[in-house]
Amino acid sequence: QVQLVEFGGGLVQAGDSLRLSCVASERTGPSTFANRAMAWFRRAPGKEREFVASIDWISSTTSTADSVKGRFTISRDNAKNTVYLQMNSLEPGDTAVYSCAAARFPITDQHSPQTDYLFWGQGTQVTVSS
């Protein structure tokens, strides 16, 4: 079973940057982080959880939601079992709990259903003040 823990959230001002990290640890069985696509989702107060970005295992191809395209970048370091979300030019509308997720498959994109993600972290709060 994969455990995901997010780091790096906080309170920032509009225009600032943050980098979120998500570390995967294996509780049992062989390592599977390297064989899974990884993604970031977010849930703002009173809203549904929404896709932010994903990254494949095979080619590190990324997929990014239109709402954050050009501002957010997802990356991964397979040697460290870590996926990152670099967030630049933050806006108050980016305020949400950000969670990482590990997919059942090595490839996903913004059109993949959330049921494609098998493991979820608890999330880290990002608050952007105006």
C-alpha positions in Angstrom: 0.0 0.0 0.0 1.3 3.5 -0.9 1.2 6.3 1.7 1.3 9.8 0.3 2.3 12.8 2.4 2.1 16.4 1.2 4.4 19.3 2.3 4.8 22.9 1.5 1.4 24.6 1.9 0.9 27.9 3.7 -0.4 31.4 3.6 1.0 33.6 0.9 0.0 36.8 -0.9 -1.2 37.1 -4.4 1.6 36.9 -6.9 3.8 34.8 -4.6 5.1 31.3 -5.3 5.0 28.0 -3.4 6.3 24.6 -4.1 4.4 21.6 -2.9 6.0 18.2 -2.4 4.4 14.8 -2.1 6.4 11.9 -0.8 5.3 8.3 -1.4 6.3 5.6 0.9 5.5 1.9 0.5 4.1 0.2 3.5 4.0 -3.3 2.0 5.0 -5.0 -1.2 7.4 -3.9 -3.9 7.8 -0.3 -4.9 5.0 0.9 -7.1 5.6 4.6 -7.2 7.7 4.3 -10.3 5.0 2.5 -12.2 2.2 5.0 -11.5 1.2 8.3 -12.9 0.9 11.0 -10.2 -1.3 14.0 -10.0 -2.3 17.0 -7.9 -5.9 17.8 -7.1 -7.4 20.6 -5.1 -10.6 21.3 -3.3 -11.7 24.8 -2.5 -14.3 25.5 0.3 -17.7 24.6 -0.9 -16.5 23.2 -4.2 -15.9 19.8 -5.8 -12.4 18.4 -5.9 -10.8 19.3 -9.2 -7.8 18.2 -11.2 -4.7 20.4 -11.2 -2.0 18.5 -13.0 -0.6 15.0 -13.7 2.6 13.5 -14.8 3.2 10.1 -16.4 5.7 7.6 -15.3 6.8 6.4 -18.8 7.7 9.7 -20.4 7.1 12.3 -17.7 4.5 13.8 -20.0 2.4 16.3 -18.1 -1.1 17.4 -18.3 -2.3 20.7 -16.7 -5.7 22.2 -16.0 -6.5 25.3 -18.1 -7.1 27.3 -14.9 -3.4 27.0 -13.9 -1.7 26.5 -17.2 1.4 28.7 -17.5 1.5 29.2 -13.7 1.8 25.7 -12.2 4.3 23.0 -13.1 4.3 19.4 -12.0 7.5 17.3 -11.9 8.7 14.1 -10.3 11.9 12.7 -8.9 11.5 8.9 -9.1 14.7 8.4 -7.1 13.1 10.2 -4.2 9.6 8.9 -4.7 8.5 12.5 -4.8 6.2 14.6 -7.0 6.3 18.4 -6.9 3.9 21.2 -7.8 5.6 24.5 -8.5 3.0 27.2 -8.2 3.8 30.7 -9.4 1.7 33.9 -9.7 -0.7 32.6 -7.1 -4.2 34.1 -7.1 -6.8 34.2 -4.3 -8.8 31.7 -6.5 -6.0 29.1 -5.9 -6.9 28.9 -2.2 -7.7 25.2 -1.6 -6.5 22.0 0.0 -4.1 20.4 -2.4 -3.8 16.7 -2.4 -1.6 14.3 -4.4 -2.7 11.0 -5.8 -1.1 7.9 -7.2 -2.8 6.4 -10.2 -3.6 2.7 -11.0 -1.9 3.2 -14.3 1.4 4.6 -15.6 -0.4 7.1 -17.8 -3.2 9.6 -17.0 -4.2 13.1 -18.1 -6.7 15.8 -17.2 -9.5 13.8 -18.7 -8.9 10.7 -16.5 -11.6 10.0 -14.0 -10.7 10.4 -10.3 -11.4 6.7 -9.9 -8.2 6.1 -11.9 -6.3 7.2 -8.7 -5.9 4.5 -6.2 -4.0 6.3 -3.3 -4.6 9.8 -1.9 -2.8 12.0 0.5 -4.4 14.0 3.3 -3.7 17.3 1.6 -2.0 20.5 2.5 -3.7 23.9 2.8 -2.8 26.7 0.5 -4.3 30.1 1.2 -3.6 33.1 -1.0 -4.6 36.5 0.3 -5.3 39.5 -2.0 
